[in-house]
């Protein structure tokens, strides 16, 4: 997508497409009410915006059905995800922002930078494949490889895995997890499940293991790959 074509789109359009993509990335579409809640608007406003996106050929939607991206809409959304995650990575690795700070900054910058600058940032970073939270970064052609992950919350006592990604939806949770030593590529074992209260875990490394305890929201934010699979 050219920089000129991007200039013709509004920030609202890009944010809506990215929100719909986020729902589709976990295997489902999104209802008007769900989209309204995600965008922080009333349902009538979300409905009007979806109608506009449909007229532009960017989404598919029938009354009382889920909203889905069209081929063109998905390409734009994936491009925005690429922008967001490259910016997060640059802010964290080069400018020294904490990983709980980069999401909000990237949300602002992703609408403003040119394709040329984005490509230069990508090059300067050495073409990273993951952002600071472990989420895959699409290539310039919209492709990426995402490992098959499972939520930490699904592991039973004695189960092990390697952290692949951490949800960035709650900055305080990110800070707590970093303080506990939880991040991408960290190997952990579930020692005890405290029903409704979290988990007791062990962080495993070459020097031994270290016990920690995570609450429910923290557990729900962590996603793993099998130890032998790598990330």
N, C-alpha and C positions, 0 to 999 in steps of 0.2 A: 504494500500500500504506500503510495507516494506521500511526501510531506504535504503537497498541495491538497490531495484528497483528504488527509487528516485535518487540515485547517477548516475544511468545509463541515466537519462534524463538530457537534457540541460536546462539552464535558458531560452533560446529562446523558446523551446518547451513549458515550463510551462507558459511563458508569453502569447504565442499565444493561448493556451487553455483557459487561464483565460479571455483573451479579447473576445474570441468567446462566452464563458459562459456569460459574461456580456451582450452581445447582446441578447442571448437567454433568459436571465432572465427577459427581458422586452417584451418577446413574439415574437421575430423574430430572424432570422439568420443574417449573416453579409456577405456582398459582398467582393470580393478581394480588390477592391478599398477602401472600408470603413476600411477594416482590415489594409491595407497598411498605411492609414492616422493615424489610431489609434496607430500603432506600429512605426510610424515615418520612414517608408522605402518606396521605390518605389514599384509600383504594381508588377513588375516582381519578385522582391525579395519575396514579400508576396505570390505570386503564387507558387514559388519554395518551400517555407516552407510549404504551404498547401499541395502540392503534397507529400512532405516527411511525413507529419502527416497522410495523407491518406494511404500511404504505410504501416505505422505503425499501422493502424487500429484505429486511434484516432479521425479522423473526417470523415464526409461524404460530398462529393462535386462532382457536375457534372459541365461541362463547362457552363459558363454564369449564373450559379445558385448561391444561397446563400450557405455559408459554415455552416455546423452544426456539433456538437459534436456527436461522437459515444457513446455508453454506457460506454466504458472504458475511453474515453477522458473526458466525463462529470464527472466521478468519480475522475479523477486526478484534474480536474479544481476545483471541489467543495473542495477537500482536500487543494488546494492552497488558496482558499478563506478562509477556516477555519484558516490556518496558518496566513494569512495576518491579519485577524480581531482579533485573539487572541493576536498577536504581538502588534497591535495598542492599544488594551486594556491594555496590560501590560506596554507598554511605557507610556501611559497616566496616569493610575491609580497608578502604582508602582514607575516608574522612573520620573514622573512629567513633561513629555513632554506635550506641548500644543496640543490641538486636531487638529490644523492646521499643526503640524509638523510630526505627527505620520505616515501619509501615505507614505511619501518618505522613511522614515527609515524602515518601514515594507516591502516595495518593495525590499529593499536590503536584509534584514534578512530572509525573507520567503524562500529563495532558499538555505539557509545555515544550518538552525537548523535541528536537528534530530527529529524523531517522539517522542523519549523518552523525550527530552527537551520540546517539544511542549506540551506533556501531563502533564508534571510537571508545566509548566506555567499555563495551564488550571486549574489544581488542586489548585495552589496557589491563583488564582483569584476567586475561588469558582464556577467554571464552568459557566461563564457568558453566557447569551443568546444574548446579543447585544454588538456591539463595541461602541466606544465613539460617533460615528455619528448616532447611532441608527440602523445600519444595522444588521440583524440577523447573528449569528455565527453558522455554521453547527456543529453538534455533530461529534464525532469520527466515527460514522457510516454513516455520510453524510446526516443526517436529520436535519431539522430546521423548526420552525414555524414562518412565516412572516405575520404580520398583513396586511389586505387589506388597502392600503393607497391611497390617492388622492393628487395631487399637490395643494399647497396653491393657485396657480394661477387660479385654477378652482372655487374657492369659490366666491360667490356673497356678496354684502354688507349685513352685519348682520350675515353672516355665522360664525360658530365657530368650533374649532377642537383642538386636542392635537397633538403637534409635535411628530412624530414617528421617522423620520430620516431626515438627512440633507446631501445633496450631498457633497462629499469631493474633488470634482474636482478642486476647486479654493480655495487656502489657504487664500487669502485676504478676500474672501466672508465669510469664516469660522470665521476669526478674527472679521470682522464687525458684524456678527450675534451674536457672543459671547459677544461682547461689548454692543450690544443692549439687551442682555438677552434672546436670542432665542437659545433653545437647546432641546434635547429629553425630553418629558413629560411636556413641558410648554404649557399651554392652552392659545389660542389666539382667537380674534374675528376680523373680517374684518369690519372696520368702513367706509372705502371709497376706491373705486377702481379708480386709476388715469390711464386712458387708455394710454398704451405705456410708462408709467413713474413709475409704481409701485403701492403700496398700503399703506394706513394709517391703522394701526392695534392697538388693545389694548391687552396688556399682562394681563391676568386675574389670580388672586390668592386670597388667603383668606383675604389679607389685602386691597384688592380693585383692581384697574386696572391702567395700565400705558400706555400712548399712545406712539407709535413709528411709524416711516415711513421707509419702505423698498423700494429699487430700484428694477428694473425688474429682474436683475440677482440674487439678493438676494431672491426675491419671488420665482423664478423658482427653487431654491435650496432646498426649504422646502416642506416636504411631511407630511400629517396629517392623523390621524385616527379620527373617530367621537368621540366626548367627552365621550359618554357613553361606547365606546368600550374599552377604555384603550389601553395600549401599551404592 
